[in-house]
Amino acid sequence: MALSSSSYSPFCCKCPSTSSSPYSSSRHSFRSSIHLNIPKNRKFKVHSKLPKAKIFPRAGMKSSSVSLPPLPEQRIMVGCGTVSTDYLASVAAFPQPDEKIRSTALQVQGGGNVGNALTGAARLGLNPRIISKVANDAPGRGILAELEADGVDTSYIVVSETGNSPFTYVIVDTQMKTRTCIHSPGTPPMIPEDLPASTLLSALTGARVVYFDGRLPQIALMVAKEATRRELPILVDAERKREGLDQLLTMADYVVCSAKFPQAWTEAPSIASALLAMVLRLPRLKFVIVTLGEAGCIMLEKHMQETTEGEILDVNIVLESLQKKAKGLNSNLPISVSSEVGSLEAAGIGKIYGRLLVGTAEAIPPSELVDTTGAGDGFIGSVLYALIASMPPERMLPFAAKVAAAGCRALGARTGLPYRSDSQLVTYL
């Protein structure tokens, strides 16, 4: 059963203003921004700064006939997590043990989930601030310079005079279209003393959403608690089980998961029932998305129940119906199909009032598929933009899939991330 026009929507930003959360069901406000000018030659430890389906968008729309919408007036966001240097090597085939091979392409660029997602968000028009840590070494300086060049505010990155910056070796198998990552964390690790209260408050001032990639658990919990106190919405990337992630999830308004996480975390028998279990276990959660690579994504959105009338539908059957509908549309471009809002249940788990959405991935020709590194980060950067731009889920999922697909057409997580002005994004914005 569909909600009325006065129904709750987590994407609504037009309610009376007294809270700092733009996605609160009752109120929101925006604090003024404080920008800290930090010298480039930093020599200090811490910067002082079954349903009927709805399909979107229609395949075949010509982007040239659509102009770019205006950017949101308030578009500051904060990301907390790991940044790194990625050493990417393409190989004809993944090496066997004790085998010596040559790379076919090599690239060195910034990486790390939060760094990639915020780079994508900045290219789409947001003003991201990043909380992380690097060392005062050549890779660390390169990480800062690359982020700053893309418009990411690095004033809140801690720079250690000792140790080493994080880095990752990435082996891209061009035959199997896979990538293998070997990560080395930075030293010394970021600790609570690295983030004074005044710095944390400054970082969150004016922010509309806060994003966590699940790393830096102590710091993430500090930031999340303050964001919750300020009623700022929180998005968490649940890639895999990590230290502190469970507590972070209890404060999340939005969660984006990897394919295996929902069932691993809930021990539910299916993806659909696992998503429903997550929504039931996490009372603040407004939606959860699971990304499935070339199989697209699934989103479960919770609504405030306005009626007890209507049929209760099995969430697994609803998902199967939507996936069949999406497949039948046979579109090479990303689309989404949505159920009506109603009661969804999973046997032995419970029920919620909400709807399911299925988003398809772009069908990338094999000749154009280069590297899937960072595809999920590009997807999340797009979701962050969608939240701040009040983009409805029907548009958000194809938009995020389009951005992720663009990133897969180049080596590395950031090379292919599109800019807002990219003609291929016009239809989706």
VOGU-3710 file (C-alpha; in Angstrom, 3 decimals, decimal comma):
1> malssssysp> 0,000/0,000/0,000  1,432/3,370/-1,012  1,990/6,167/1,477  0,115/9,435/1,211  1,786/12,647/0,146  2,317/13,600/3,795  4,170/10,362/4,531  7,637/10,151/5,996  10,544/10,038/3,575  14,211/9,966/4,594
11> fcckcpstss> 15,011/11,998/1,489  12,767/14,933/2,379  14,566/18,174/3,253  11,591/20,545/3,292  10,379/20,304/6,857  10,504/23,123/9,462  14,004/23,810/10,704  15,312/23,445/14,260  17,539/20,359/14,138  20,854/19,911/12,354
21> spysssrhsf> 19,752/16,702/10,644  18,505/17,278/7,092  16,891/13,870/7,113  15,019/14,054/10,405  11,329/13,270/10,049  10,396/16,391/11,978  12,922/19,178/11,608  16,344/20,260/10,442  18,689/23,224/10,285  22,114/24,022/8,943
31> rssihlnipk> 24,955/25,487/10,992  27,259/28,044/9,462  30,515/26,753/8,036  33,880/27,485/9,632  36,819/27,170/7,251  40,292/26,816/8,681  43,237/27,974/6,608  46,133/25,614/7,253  49,650/26,300/5,980  50,850/23,867/3,345
41> nrkfkvhskl> 54,206/23,268/5,103  52,587/21,591/8,084  55,052/20,741/10,869  52,590/19,887/13,607  50,786/16,743/14,663  47,157/17,706/14,151  45,630/20,180/11,741  43,690/22,844/13,540  41,000/22,357/11,006  5,261/-8,412/-6,074
51> pkakifprag> 4,441/-5,159/-6,515  3,859/-2,809/-9,381  7,199/-1,651/-10,601  8,327/1,904/-11,234  11,287/2,275/-13,596  13,866/5,118/-13,546  15,397/6,547/-15,653  14,045/5,586/-19,045  16,616/4,006/-21,294  17,345/6,029/-24,379
61> mksssvslpp> 16,901/9,499/-22,904  19,250/11,945/-24,573  21,421/13,804/-22,090  21,854/16,704/-24,485  18,203/17,637/-23,984  18,532/17,932/-20,194  20,378/20,710/-18,361  22,226/20,236/-15,088  20,147/20,945/-11,978  21,519/23,494/-9,505
71> lpeqrimvgc> 23,798/22,265/-6,761  22,408/22,076/-3,199  23,116/25,287/-1,297  24,480/23,425/1,725  26,745/20,612/0,586  29,397/20,085/3,271  29,899/16,496/4,380  32,448/14,727/6,576  34,145/11,388/5,976  36,160/9,419/8,525
81> gtvstdylas> 38,393/6,476/7,676  41,541/5,378/5,908  43,392/7,022/3,050  46,335/5,404/1,291  48,574/5,276/-1,732  47,596/2,577/-4,239  50,288/0,882/-6,319  48,288/-0,653/-9,175  49,763/-3,209/-11,555  47,804/-4,750/-14,410
91> vaafpqpdek> 48,853/-8,274/-15,382  47,784/-10,544/-18,210  46,857/-13,235/-15,660  47,224/-13,570/-11,919  50,625/-15,116/-11,108  51,097/-18,633/-9,813  53,138/-19,203/-6,620  56,868/-18,546/-7,118  56,217/-17,189/-10,626  57,799/-14,048/-12,064
101> irstalqvqg> 55,681/-11,962/-14,456  55,670/-8,474/-15,973  52,985/-5,868/-15,547  51,161/-4,553/-18,599  50,318/-1,212/-16,956  51,326/0,583/-13,766  49,775/3,464/-11,896  50,324/5,100/-8,509  47,412/7,094/-7,072  45,545/7,875/-3,893
111> ggnvgnaltg> 43,296/5,203/-2,445  41,453/4,146/0,687  37,690/3,788/0,916  36,973/7,161/2,466  39,479/8,940/0,226  37,943/7,414/-2,898  34,328/8,024/-1,869  35,006/11,652/-0,946  36,920/12,221/-4,187  33,877/10,978/-6,080
121> aarlglnpri> 31,569/13,159/-3,991  33,771/16,223/-4,572  33,755/15,680/-8,343  29,959/15,580/-8,197  29,868/18,951/-6,457  29,975/18,307/-2,712  32,400/19,951/-0,291  33,866/17,015/1,657  36,008/17,217/4,780  38,105/14,194/5,688
131> iskvandapg> 39,259/12,910/9,092  42,201/10,513/8,785  45,956/10,204/9,363  49,098/10,064/7,238  52,824/10,394/7,887  55,006/13,276/6,812  56,589/11,184/4,062  56,475/11,405/0,276  53,405/9,148/-0,067  51,605/11,082/2,679
141> rgilaelead> 52,289/14,398/0,986  51,086/12,899/-2,282  47,861/11,711/-0,634  47,160/15,207/0,693  47,996/16,940/-2,585  45,776/14,629/-4,628  42,792/15,044/-2,316  43,215/18,815/-2,233  43,436/18,952/-6,036  40,021/17,296/-6,193
151> gvdtsyivvs> 38,488/19,758/-3,742  38,553/17,613/-0,583  39,281/19,599/2,594  42,291/17,913/4,244  42,489/20,331/7,183  41,379/17,581/9,559  43,928/14,979/8,490  46,539/14,305/11,157  50,144/14,374/9,939  52,651/12,356/11,962
161> etgnspftyv> 56,321/13,348/11,816  57,294/9,692/12,227  56,136/6,373/10,783  54,760/5,669/7,336  51,572/6,460/5,427  49,159/3,631/4,531  49,644/1,948/1,173  48,079/-0,856/-0,849  49,396/-3,123/-3,601  46,641/-3,808/-6,150
171> ivdtqmktrt> 47,058/-6,571/-8,744  44,553/-6,243/-11,588  43,989/-9,467/-13,533  42,949/-8,331/-17,021  42,023/-11,877/-18,038  39,575/-12,602/-15,194  38,647/-8,937/-14,589  39,481/-9,200/-10,869  41,681/-7,250/-8,489  43,620/-8,415/-5,443
181> cihspgtppm> 44,527/-5,911/-2,715  47,358/-6,195/-0,184  47,045/-3,387/2,357  49,658/-2,103/4,807  48,214/0,162/7,539  49,985/3,385/8,376  52,026/3,899/11,530  51,632/5,203/14,127  47,866/4,540/14,178  45,403/7,359/14,766
191> ipedlpastl> 44,387/7,603/18,435  41,733/9,697/20,236  44,370/12,198/21,387  44,954/13,030/17,712  41,469/14,535/17,465  40,883/17,235/20,107  37,281/18,175/20,874  37,694/21,600/19,276  38,921/20,040/16,032  36,081/17,528/15,974
201> lsaltgarvv> 33,466/20,224/16,573  34,956/22,357/13,822  34,950/19,429/11,372  31,244/18,731/11,937  30,103/22,348/11,832  27,890/22,902/8,811  27,951/19,225/7,763  24,827/17,604/6,356  25,893/13,977/6,502  28,782/12,008/8,048
211> yfdgrlpqia> 30,285/8,924/6,387  32,368/6,117/7,912  34,220/3,391/6,023  34,478/1,180/9,127  38,181/1,823/9,813  39,785/3,785/12,667  37,267/2,343/15,181  38,132/4,539/18,165  38,086/7,717/16,108  34,969/6,663/14,212
221> lmvakeatrr> 33,019/6,128/17,434  34,124/9,527/18,772  32,966/11,245/15,605  29,747/9,213/15,378  28,748/9,990/18,964  29,187/13,711/18,386  27,360/13,502/15,056  24,494/11,698/16,795  24,408/14,331/19,524  24,066/16,972/16,813
231> elpilvdaer> 21,413/14,881/15,035  23,522/14,618/11,894  22,645/11,646/9,648  25,259/8,892/9,460  26,093/6,575/6,547  28,220/3,496/7,261  30,042/1,333/4,727  29,697/-2,249/6,010  32,250/-4,051/3,877  33,064/-6,797/6,378
241> kregldqllt> 32,991/-7,438/10,120  35,465/-5,096/11,816  36,377/-3,928/15,286  33,828/-1,395/16,527  31,539/-1,810/13,521  28,599/-3,193/15,515  28,503/-0,114/17,744  28,891/2,164/14,740  25,967/0,468/13,001  23,655/1,200/15,945
251> madyvvcsak> 24,127/4,911/15,188  23,689/4,572/11,412  20,815/6,144/9,491  21,984/4,582/6,222  24,111/1,501/5,509  25,712/0,338/2,263  26,916/-3,290/2,437  29,096/-5,567/0,391  27,423/-8,638/-1,081  28,361/-11,061/1,707
261> fpqawteaps> 27,929/-8,793/4,725  24,158/-8,903/5,410  23,973/-12,673/5,740  27,313/-12,916/7,539  26,189/-10,299/10,083  22,628/-11,535/10,623  22,982/-15,285/9,818  19,720/-14,979/7,876  19,039/-17,578/5,157  18,738/-15,131/2,237
271> iasallamvl> 19,843/-11,638/1,229  16,298/-10,270/1,395  15,644/-11,669/4,860  19,086/-10,462/6,004  18,300/-6,900/4,918  15,001/-7,068/6,790  16,821/-8,392/9,875  19,284/-5,496/9,704  16,481/-2,932/9,618  14,826/-4,599/12,620
281> rlprlkfviv> 18,070/-4,766/14,618  19,124/-1,189/13,864  16,280/1,092/14,987  17,741/4,289/13,481  18,131/2,746/10,038  16,154/4,395/7,225  17,562/2,265/4,438  20,130/-0,430/3,753  21,678/-1,160/0,359  23,634/-4,258/-0,623
291> tlgeagciml> 25,849/-3,935/-3,691  26,209/-7,028/-5,879  28,737/-6,011/-8,524  27,535/-6,761/-12,041  24,247/-8,052/-10,524  23,370/-4,516/-9,415  22,078/-3,723/-5,942  19,127/-4,228/-3,609  17,732/-1,573/-1,292  15,316/-1,993/1,606
301> ekhmqetteg> 13,761/1,301/2,678  11,848/1,621/5,948  8,787/3,865/6,175  6,743/5,061/9,103  3,663/2,860/9,186  0,454/4,803/8,559  -1,941/1,888/8,276  -2,204/-1,726/9,325  -4,382/-2,552/6,334  -3,143/-4,405/3,277
311> eildvnivle> -1,553/-7,730/2,515  1,641/-8,837/4,249  4,122/-9,926/1,564  7,072/-12,285/1,853  10,178/-10,186/1,261  11,867/-13,026/-0,662  8,970/-13,326/-3,101  8,874/-9,558/-3,580  12,592/-9,505/-4,351  12,290/-12,365/-6,830
321> slqkkakgln> 9,471/-10,544/-8,604  11,445/-7,299/-8,839  14,563/-9,027/-10,121  12,520/-10,793/-12,790  10,928/-7,477/-13,765  14,301/-5,730/-13,995  15,785/-8,529/-16,082  12,806/-8,466/-18,409  13,381/-4,799/-19,206  16,676/-5,849/-20,824
331> snlpisvsse> 18,355/-2,448/-20,419  22,108/-2,049/-20,779  21,892/1,203/-18,804  21,272/1,288/-15,034  17,607/1,342/-14,027  15,649/0,683/-10,836  12,389/-1,069/-10,127  10,453/-0,516/-6,925  7,746/-2,283/-4,974  4,818/-0,449/-3,493
341> vgsleaagig> 5,130/0,536/0,153  3,582/-2,077/2,412  4,217/-4,760/5,014  7,168/-7,023/4,247  8,041/-10,070/6,316  10,547/-12,881/6,558  9,671/-16,115/8,332  11,267/-16,359/11,747  12,652/-12,815/11,569  9,755/-10,373/11,624
351> kiygrllvgt> 8,182/-7,691/9,462  8,603/-4,023/8,625  6,604/-1,399/6,767  8,557/-0,252/3,744  9,520/-1,183/0,213  12,191/-2,965/-1,780  14,071/-1,553/-4,751  16,282/-3,390/-7,204  18,893/-1,453/-9,129  20,679/-2,860/-12,154
361> aeaippselv> 24,318/-2,347/-13,046  25,453/-0,948/-16,359  26,352/-3,643/-18,891  29,969/-2,719/-19,600  31,380/-4,285/-22,775  34,375/-6,542/-21,965  36,584/-4,352/-24,123  35,769/-1,338/-21,910  36,007/-3,042/-18,509  39,460/-2,230/-17,118
371> dttgagdgfi> 39,442/-2,400/-13,304  36,761/-2,745/-10,618  38,968/-1,259/-7,887  36,972/1,339/-5,943  33,674/0,706/-7,733  31,910/0,445/-4,380  33,525/3,683/-3,213  32,280/5,488/-6,308  28,815/4,098/-5,590  28,934/5,414/-2,009
381> gsvlyalias> 30,193/8,834/-3,110  27,139/9,036/-5,358  24,798/7,994/-2,523  26,270/10,772/-0,378  25,545/13,260/-3,149  22,025/11,859/-3,547  21,278/12,288/0,149  22,371/15,914/0,191  20,596/16,635/-3,103  17,354/15,029/-1,786
391> mppermlpfa> 17,408/12,592/-4,695  14,723/9,887/-4,355  15,899/6,253/-4,243  14,443/5,532/-7,699  16,938/7,995/-9,161  19,731/7,437/-6,657  20,355/3,774/-7,490  20,781/4,189/-11,294  22,847/7,337/-10,692  25,203/5,536/-8,304
401> akvaaagcra> 25,473/2,577/-10,665  26,358/4,908/-13,545  29,155/6,540/-11,538  30,484/3,140/-10,421  30,509/1,918/-14,028  32,473/4,966/-15,154  35,113/4,154/-12,547  35,457/0,602/-13,902  36,559/1,897/-17,281  39,976/3,067/-16,039
411> lgartglpyr> 42,825/1,707/-13,949  42,541/2,574/-10,274  39,786/3,732/-7,982  39,823/7,411/-8,951  41,009/7,738/-12,558  37,597/7,073/-14,066  35,421/8,775/-11,441  33,293/11,235/-13,425  32,848/14,937/-12,827  29,448/16,533/-12,459
421> sdsqlvtyl> 29,787/18,073/-15,914  30,213/14,660/-17,586  27,571/14,484/-20,313  26,772/10,868/-19,440  25,592/11,913/-15,965  23,138/14,585/-17,060  20,212/12,196/-17,410  20,840/10,781/-13,939  21,278/14,077/-12,092
//
